[in-house]
Amino acid sequence: MNGTTRANIQPGIEVKIVLKQDQRSGHLTSGIVKDLLTNSPSHPHGIKVRLESGEVGRVKVIV
């Protein structure tokens, strides 16, 4: 599943995000969702989330 639809993402699920500084390289960071930061129902670049580690980025893959 991709991370462009907010309904697919809930706190507690494992995802892979791209951090702001990694957008050019495309490096993905894994973690557990703590908060959803995007309010709209979808976003073409991925829903922005905060991981339990504190990192913020857009969801690319739902594990």
C-alpha angles and dihedrals in degrees: 000000000000125000101236096099118071093207090065093058127073132164111273099036124116116247141164115232136186113230120220093251091049098052093101095047095038092224110166126217120205125217150123119280114247102169137008110227100181113083099188118091092244141008126195093224096044137277112290113237141171115230124217086254089062096250117137125209147122121285114246101164133023107211 
